[in-house]
């Protein structure tokens, strides 16, 4: 699994999570003005796991 971070068409930060089979299994559901806030949201989802974050 891997998290991917990107900017949407409104220049807000979003993330999505791909499973091992490359299927999207989760997304941020909202945009963030600050990349740091987007990464904080990922950390809430990650908990204590070791899932990598791409696009940082």
PDB file of N, CA, C and O in Angstrom:
ATOM      1  N   UNK A   1       0.847  -1.185   0.000  1.00  0.00           N
ATOM      2  CA  UNK A   1       0.000   0.000   0.000  1.00  0.00           C
ATOM      3  C   UNK A   1       0.881   1.234   0.000  1.00  0.00           C
ATOM      4  O   UNK A   1       2.017   1.212   0.475  1.00  0.00           O
ATOM      5  N   UNK A   2       0.330   2.313  -0.545  1.00  0.00           N
ATOM      6  CA  UNK A   2       1.079   3.572  -0.579  1.00  0.00           C
ATOM      7  C   UNK A   2       0.116   4.749  -0.637  1.00  0.00           C
ATOM      8  O   UNK A   2      -0.913   4.694  -1.310  1.00  0.00           O
ATOM      9  N   UNK A   3       0.466   5.815   0.082  1.00  0.00           N
ATOM     10  CA  UNK A   3      -0.257   7.074   0.007  1.00  0.00           C
ATOM     11  C   UNK A   3       0.343   7.928  -1.106  1.00  0.00           C
ATOM     12  O   UNK A   3       1.558   7.934  -1.304  1.00  0.00           O
ATOM     13  N   UNK A   4      -0.506   8.645  -1.826  1.00  0.00           N
ATOM     14  CA  UNK A   4      -0.066   9.568  -2.865  1.00  0.00           C
ATOM     15  C   UNK A   4      -0.654  10.943  -2.557  1.00  0.00           C
ATOM     16  O   UNK A   4      -1.841  11.063  -2.252  1.00  0.00           O
ATOM     17  N   UNK A   5       0.181  11.978  -2.639  1.00  0.00           N
ATOM     18  CA  UNK A   5      -0.217  13.355  -2.355  1.00  0.00           C
ATOM     19  C   UNK A   5      -0.167  14.132  -3.663  1.00  0.00           C
ATOM     20  O   UNK A   5       0.764  13.967  -4.451  1.00  0.00           O
ATOM     21  N   UNK A   6      -1.172  14.985  -3.898  1.00  0.00           N
ATOM     22  CA  UNK A   6      -1.222  15.754  -5.137  1.00  0.00           C
ATOM     23  C   UNK A   6      -2.033  17.030  -4.924  1.00  0.00           C
ATOM     24  O   UNK A   6      -2.721  17.183  -3.915  1.00  0.00           O
ATOM     25  N   UNK A   7      -1.942  17.942  -5.892  1.00  0.00           N
ATOM     26  CA  UNK A   7      -2.758  19.162  -5.895  1.00  0.00           C
ATOM     27  C   UNK A   7      -3.916  18.967  -6.864  1.00  0.00           C
ATOM     28  O   UNK A   7      -3.732  18.458  -7.969  1.00  0.00           O
ATOM     29  N   UNK A   8      -5.101  19.371  -6.446  1.00  0.00           N
ATOM     30  CA  UNK A   8      -6.276  19.258  -7.312  1.00  0.00           C
ATOM     31  C   UNK A   8      -6.383  20.493  -8.213  1.00  0.00           C
ATOM     32  O   UNK A   8      -5.493  21.343  -8.209  1.00  0.00           O
ATOM     33  N   UNK A   9      -7.466  20.591  -8.979  1.00  0.00           N
ATOM     34  CA  UNK A   9      -7.617  21.701  -9.922  1.00  0.00           C
ATOM     35  C   UNK A   9      -7.860  23.048  -9.235  1.00  0.00           C
ATOM     36  O   UNK A   9      -7.827  24.085  -9.899  1.00  0.00           O
ATOM     37  N   UNK A  10      -8.103  23.055  -7.927  1.00  0.00           N
ATOM     38  CA  UNK A  10      -8.225  24.297  -7.167  1.00  0.00           C
ATOM     39  C   UNK A  10      -6.946  24.597  -6.380  1.00  0.00           C
ATOM     40  O   UNK A  10      -6.920  25.481  -5.524  1.00  0.00           O
ATOM     41  N   UNK A  11      -5.890  23.845  -6.687  1.00  0.00           N
ATOM     42  CA  UNK A  11      -4.576  23.971  -6.028  1.00  0.00           C
ATOM     43  C   UNK A  11      -4.615  23.610  -4.554  1.00  0.00           C
ATOM     44  O   UNK A  11      -3.768  24.062  -3.783  1.00  0.00           O
ATOM     45  N   UNK A  12      -5.579  22.810  -4.157  1.00  0.00           N
ATOM     46  CA  UNK A  12      -5.606  22.317  -2.784  1.00  0.00           C
ATOM     47  C   UNK A  12      -4.925  20.943  -2.736  1.00  0.00           C
ATOM     48  O   UNK A  12      -4.925  20.200  -3.718  1.00  0.00           O
ATOM     49  N   UNK A  13      -4.348  20.625  -1.577  1.00  0.00           N
ATOM     50  CA  UNK A  13      -3.647  19.360  -1.389  1.00  0.00           C
ATOM     51  C   UNK A  13      -4.644  18.259  -1.038  1.00  0.00           C
ATOM     52  O   UNK A  13      -5.546  18.460  -0.225  1.00  0.00           O
ATOM     53  N   UNK A  14      -4.473  17.108  -1.655  1.00  0.00           N
ATOM     54  CA  UNK A  14      -5.303  15.935  -1.396  1.00  0.00           C
ATOM     55  C   UNK A  14      -4.415  14.699  -1.356  1.00  0.00           C
ATOM     56  O   UNK A  14      -3.264  14.733  -1.792  1.00  0.00           O
ATOM     57  N   UNK A  15      -4.954  13.619  -0.835  1.00  0.00           N
ATOM     58  CA  UNK A  15      -4.234  12.349  -0.827  1.00  0.00           C
ATOM     59  C   UNK A  15      -5.182  11.218  -1.205  1.00  0.00           C
ATOM     60  O   UNK A  15      -6.402  11.336  -1.092  1.00  0.00           O
ATOM     61  N   UNK A  16      -4.587  10.123  -1.654  1.00  0.00           N
ATOM     62  CA  UNK A  16      -5.337   8.880  -1.839  1.00  0.00           C
ATOM     63  C   UNK A  16      -4.428   7.718  -1.472  1.00  0.00           C
ATOM     64  O   UNK A  16      -3.203   7.841  -1.473  1.00  0.00           O
ATOM     65  N   UNK A  17      -5.044   6.604  -1.164  1.00  0.00           N
ATOM     66  CA  UNK A  17      -4.326   5.407  -0.728  1.00  0.00           C
ATOM     67  C   UNK A  17      -4.581   4.295  -1.728  1.00  0.00           C
ATOM     68  O   UNK A  17      -5.728   3.949  -2.014  1.00  0.00           O
ATOM     69  N   UNK A  18      -3.478   3.729  -2.266  1.00  0.00           N
ATOM     70  CA  UNK A  18      -3.587   2.604  -3.176  1.00  0.00           C
ATOM     71  C   UNK A  18      -3.224   1.321  -2.436  1.00  0.00           C
ATOM     72  O   UNK A  18      -2.260   1.274  -1.674  1.00  0.00           O
ATOM     73  N   UNK A  19      -4.020   0.285  -2.681  1.00  0.00           N
ATOM     74  CA  UNK A  19      -3.734  -1.037  -2.130  1.00  0.00           C
ATOM     75  C   UNK A  19      -2.596  -1.676  -2.930  1.00  0.00           C
ATOM     76  O   UNK A  19      -2.147  -1.116  -3.931  1.00  0.00           O
ATOM     77  N   UNK A  20      -2.144  -2.819  -2.498  1.00  0.00           N
ATOM     78  CA  UNK A  20      -1.069  -3.536  -3.178  1.00  0.00           C
ATOM     79  C   UNK A  20      -1.396  -3.885  -4.620  1.00  0.00           C
ATOM     80  O   UNK A  20      -0.488  -4.063  -5.431  1.00  0.00           O
ATOM     81  N   UNK A  21      -2.674  -3.985  -4.952  1.00  0.00           N
ATOM     82  CA  UNK A  21      -3.090  -4.305  -6.324  1.00  0.00           C
ATOM     83  C   UNK A  21      -3.338  -3.042  -7.160  1.00  0.00           C
ATOM     84  O   UNK A  21      -3.936  -3.111  -8.234  1.00  0.00           O
ATOM     85  N   UNK A  22      -2.874  -1.887  -6.660  1.00  0.00           N
ATOM     86  CA  UNK A  22      -3.008  -0.582  -7.326  1.00  0.00           C
ATOM     87  C   UNK A  22      -4.441  -0.088  -7.445  1.00  0.00           C
ATOM     88  O   UNK A  22      -4.735   0.724  -8.322  1.00  0.00           O
ATOM     89  N   UNK A  23      -5.329  -0.553  -6.596  1.00  0.00           N
ATOM     90  CA  UNK A  23      -6.693  -0.041  -6.582  1.00  0.00           C
ATOM     91  C   UNK A  23      -6.817   0.991  -5.470  1.00  0.00           C
ATOM     92  O   UNK A  23      -6.325   0.788  -4.361  1.00  0.00           O
ATOM     93  N   UNK A  24      -7.483   2.107  -5.784  1.00  0.00           N
ATOM     94  CA  UNK A  24      -7.686   3.162  -4.794  1.00  0.00           C
ATOM     95  C   UNK A  24      -8.667   2.654  -3.739  1.00  0.00           C
ATOM     96  O   UNK A  24      -9.778   2.230  -4.061  1.00  0.00           O
ATOM     97  N   UNK A  25      -8.243   2.701  -2.483  1.00  0.00           N
ATOM     98  CA  UNK A  25      -9.105   2.210  -1.407  1.00  0.00           C
ATOM     99  C   UNK A  25      -9.516   3.316  -0.435  1.00  0.00           C
ATOM    100  O   UNK A  25     -10.380   3.100   0.415  1.00  0.00           O
ATOM    101  N   UNK A  26      -8.908   4.493  -0.551  1.00  0.00           N
ATOM    102  CA  UNK A  26      -9.293   5.608   0.321  1.00  0.00           C
ATOM    103  C   UNK A  26      -8.801   6.909  -0.293  1.00  0.00           C
ATOM    104  O   UNK A  26      -7.856   6.920  -1.082  1.00  0.00           O
ATOM    105  N   UNK A  27      -9.455   8.011   0.081  1.00  0.00           N
ATOM    106  CA  UNK A  27      -8.973   9.331  -0.322  1.00  0.00           C
ATOM    107  C   UNK A  27      -9.279  10.333   0.769  1.00  0.00           C
ATOM    108  O   UNK A  27      -9.984  10.027   1.731  1.00  0.00           O
ATOM    109  N   UNK A  28      -8.742  11.536   0.613  1.00  0.00           N
ATOM    110  CA  UNK A  28      -8.857  12.549   1.656  1.00  0.00           C
ATOM    111  C   UNK A  28     -10.289  13.032   1.862  1.00  0.00           C
ATOM    112  O   UNK A  28     -10.654  13.432   2.967  1.00  0.00           O
ATOM    113  N   UNK A  29     -11.092  12.999   0.820  1.00  0.00           N
ATOM    114  CA  UNK A  29     -12.469  13.462   0.951  1.00  0.00           C
ATOM    115  C   UNK A  29     -12.615  14.971   1.010  1.00  0.00           C
ATOM    116  O   UNK A  29     -13.726  15.493   0.925  1.00  0.00           O
ATOM    117  N   UNK A  30     -11.505  15.672   1.154  1.00  0.00           N
ATOM    118  CA  UNK A  30     -11.519  17.133   1.177  1.00  0.00           C
ATOM    119  C   UNK A  30     -10.147  17.634   0.772  1.00  0.00           C
ATOM    120  O   UNK A  30      -9.166  16.894   0.843  1.00  0.00           O
ATOM    121  N   UNK A  31     -10.073  18.893   0.346  1.00  0.00           N
ATOM    122  CA  UNK A  31      -8.812  19.514   0.014  1.00  0.00           C
ATOM    123  C   UNK A  31      -8.255  20.288   1.195  1.00  0.00           C
ATOM    124  O   UNK A  31      -9.002  20.736   2.065  1.00  0.00           O
ATOM    125  N   UNK A  32      -6.938  20.442   1.219  1.00  0.00           N
ATOM    126  CA  UNK A  32      -6.252  21.177   2.280  1.00  0.00           C
ATOM    127  C   UNK A  32      -5.468  22.322   1.658  1.00  0.00           C
ATOM    128  O   UNK A  32      -4.823  22.146   0.624  1.00  0.00           O
ATOM    129  N   UNK A  33      -5.520  23.492   2.280  1.00  0.00           N
ATOM    130  CA  UNK A  33      -4.768  24.641   1.786  1.00  0.00           C
ATOM    131  C   UNK A  33      -3.274  24.465   1.998  1.00  0.00           C
ATOM    132  O   UNK A  33      -2.468  24.943   1.199  1.00  0.00           O
ATOM    133  N   UNK A  34      -2.903  23.781   3.072  1.00  0.00           N
ATOM    134  CA  UNK A  34      -1.498  23.587   3.414  1.00  0.00           C
ATOM    135  C   UNK A  34      -1.115  22.120   3.263  1.00  0.00           C
ATOM    136  O   UNK A  34      -1.838  21.227   3.703  1.00  0.00           O
ATOM    137  N   UNK A  35       0.035  21.887   2.633  1.00  0.00           N
ATOM    138  CA  UNK A  35       0.519  20.520   2.466  1.00  0.00           C
ATOM    139  C   UNK A  35       0.720  19.845   3.818  1.00  0.00           C
ATOM    140  O   UNK A  35       0.465  18.650   3.965  1.00  0.00           O
ATOM    141  N   UNK A  36       1.178  20.613   4.805  1.00  0.00           N
ATOM    142  CA  UNK A  36       1.400  20.059   6.146  1.00  0.00           C
ATOM    143  C   UNK A  36       0.108  19.511   6.739  1.00  0.00           C
ATOM    144  O   UNK A  36       0.127  18.483   7.415  1.00  0.00           O
ATOM    145  N   UNK A  37      -1.010  20.182   6.496  1.00  0.00           N
ATOM    146  CA  UNK A  37      -2.295  19.692   6.999  1.00  0.00           C
ATOM    147  C   UNK A  37      -2.694  18.397   6.303  1.00  0.00           C
ATOM    148  O   UNK A  37      -3.256  17.497   6.927  1.00  0.00           O
ATOM    149  N   UNK A  38      -2.403  18.306   5.013  1.00  0.00           N
ATOM    150  CA  UNK A  38      -2.685  17.089   4.265  1.00  0.00           C
ATOM    151  C   UNK A  38      -1.858  15.925   4.817  1.00  0.00           C
ATOM    152  O   UNK A  38      -2.378  14.827   5.014  1.00  0.00           O
ATOM    153  N   UNK A  39      -0.581  16.170   5.061  1.00  0.00           N
ATOM    154  CA  UNK A  39       0.284  15.125   5.613  1.00  0.00           C
ATOM    155  C   UNK A  39      -0.140  14.735   7.023  1.00  0.00           C
ATOM    156  O   UNK A  39      -0.021  13.569   7.400  1.00  0.00           O
ATOM    157  N   UNK A  40      -0.623  15.671   7.794  1.00  0.00           N
ATOM    158  CA  UNK A  40      -1.128  15.358   9.133  1.00  0.00           C
ATOM    159  C   UNK A  40      -2.340  14.442   9.051  1.00  0.00           C
ATOM    160  O   UNK A  40      -2.490  13.529   9.864  1.00  0.00           O
ATOM    161  N   UNK A  41      -3.204  14.682   8.072  1.00  0.00           N
ATOM    162  CA  UNK A  41      -4.373  13.820   7.886  1.00  0.00           C
ATOM    163  C   UNK A  41      -3.937  12.403   7.518  1.00  0.00           C
ATOM    164  O   UNK A  41      -4.523  11.428   7.988  1.00  0.00           O
ATOM    165  N   UNK A  42      -2.910  12.292   6.677  1.00  0.00           N
ATOM    166  CA  UNK A  42      -2.378  10.965   6.333  1.00  0.00           C
ATOM    167  C   UNK A  42      -1.883  10.266   7.589  1.00  0.00           C
ATOM    168  O   UNK A  42      -2.137   9.078   7.783  1.00  0.00           O
ATOM    169  N   UNK A  43      -1.178  10.998   8.439  1.00  0.00           N
ATOM    170  CA  UNK A  43      -0.647  10.388   9.665  1.00  0.00           C
ATOM    171  C   UNK A  43      -1.757   9.902  10.584  1.00  0.00           C
ATOM    172  O   UNK A  43      -1.587   8.912  11.295  1.00  0.00           O
ATOM    173  N   UNK A  44      -2.885  10.588  10.576  1.00  0.00           N
ATOM    174  CA  UNK A  44      -4.022  10.110  11.363  1.00  0.00           C
ATOM    175  C   UNK A  44      -4.528   8.777  10.837  1.00  0.00           C
ATOM    176  O   UNK A  44      -4.895   7.894  11.612  1.00  0.00           O
ATOM    177  N   UNK A  45      -4.546   8.632   9.510  1.00  0.00           N
ATOM    178  CA  UNK A  45      -5.003   7.387   8.897  1.00  0.00           C
ATOM    179  C   UNK A  45      -3.968   6.282   9.088  1.00  0.00           C
ATOM    180  O   UNK A  45      -4.323   5.130   9.339  1.00  0.00           O
ATOM    181  N   UNK A  46      -2.708   6.630   8.971  1.00  0.00           N
ATOM    182  CA  UNK A  46      -1.637   5.639   9.072  1.00  0.00           C
ATOM    183  C   UNK A  46      -1.537   5.011  10.456  1.00  0.00           C
ATOM    184  O   UNK A  46      -1.191   3.837  10.585  1.00  0.00           O
ATOM    185  N   UNK A  47      -1.834   5.783  11.480  1.00  0.00           N
ATOM    186  CA  UNK A  47      -1.630   5.264  12.830  1.00  0.00           C
ATOM    187  C   UNK A  47      -0.156   4.991  13.053  1.00  0.00           C
ATOM    188  O   UNK A  47       0.672   5.893  12.929  1.00  0.00           O
ATOM    189  N   UNK A  48       0.167   3.777  13.376  1.00  0.00           N
ATOM    190  CA  UNK A  48       1.563   3.418  13.616  1.00  0.00           C
ATOM    191  C   UNK A  48       2.134   2.546  12.506  1.00  0.00           C
ATOM    192  O   UNK A  48       3.217   1.981  12.661  1.00  0.00           O
ATOM    193  N   UNK A  49       1.420   2.429  11.386  1.00  0.00           N
ATOM    194  CA  UNK A  49       1.882   1.601  10.275  1.00  0.00           C
ATOM    195  C   UNK A  49       3.089   2.200   9.571  1.00  0.00           C
ATOM    196  O   UNK A  49       3.489   3.331   9.849  1.00  0.00           O
ATOM    197  N   UNK A  50       3.657   1.434   8.665  1.00  0.00           N
ATOM    198  CA  UNK A  50       4.840   1.862   7.915  1.00  0.00           C
ATOM    199  C   UNK A  50       4.534   2.085   6.438  1.00  0.00           C
ATOM    200  O   UNK A  50       5.412   1.914   5.592  1.00  0.00           O
ATOM    201  N   UNK A  51       3.304   2.462   6.122  1.00  0.00           N
ATOM    202  CA  UNK A  51       2.915   2.701   4.730  1.00  0.00           C
ATOM    203  C   UNK A  51       3.647   3.919   4.203  1.00  0.00           C
ATOM    204  O   UNK A  51       3.585   4.982   4.820  1.00  0.00           O
ATOM    205  N   UNK A  52       4.360   3.794   3.044  1.00  0.00           N
ATOM    206  CA  UNK A  52       5.095   4.943   2.520  1.00  0.00           C
ATOM    207  C   UNK A  52       4.179   6.028   1.985  1.00  0.00           C
ATOM    208  O   UNK A  52       3.037   5.764   1.607  1.00  0.00           O
ATOM    209  N   UNK A  53       4.696   7.261   1.957  1.00  0.00           N
ATOM    210  CA  UNK A  53       3.957   8.409   1.408  1.00  0.00           C
ATOM    211  C   UNK A  53       4.742   8.910   0.195  1.00  0.00           C
ATOM    212  O   UNK A  53       5.925   9.226   0.312  1.00  0.00           O
ATOM    213  N   UNK A  54       4.084   8.985  -0.984  1.00  0.00           N
ATOM    214  CA  UNK A  54       4.715   9.452  -2.216  1.00  0.00           C
ATOM    215  C   UNK A  54       4.227  10.844  -2.552  1.00  0.00           C
ATOM    216  O   UNK A  54       3.108  11.215  -2.197  1.00  0.00           O
ATOM    217  N   UNK A  55       5.058  11.618  -3.234  1.00  0.00           N
ATOM    218  CA  UNK A  55       4.692  12.956  -3.661  1.00  0.00           C
ATOM    219  C   UNK A  55       5.011  14.015  -2.637  1.00  0.00           C
ATOM    220  O   UNK A  55       4.514  15.139  -2.712  1.00  0.00           O
ATOM    221  N   UNK A  56       5.841  13.655  -1.681  1.00  0.00           N
ATOM    222  CA  UNK A  56       6.179  14.597  -0.613  1.00  0.00           C
ATOM    223  C   UNK A  56       7.259  15.529  -1.077  1.00  0.00           C
ATOM    224  O   UNK A  56       7.688  16.402  -0.322  1.00  0.00           O
TER     225      UNK A  56
END
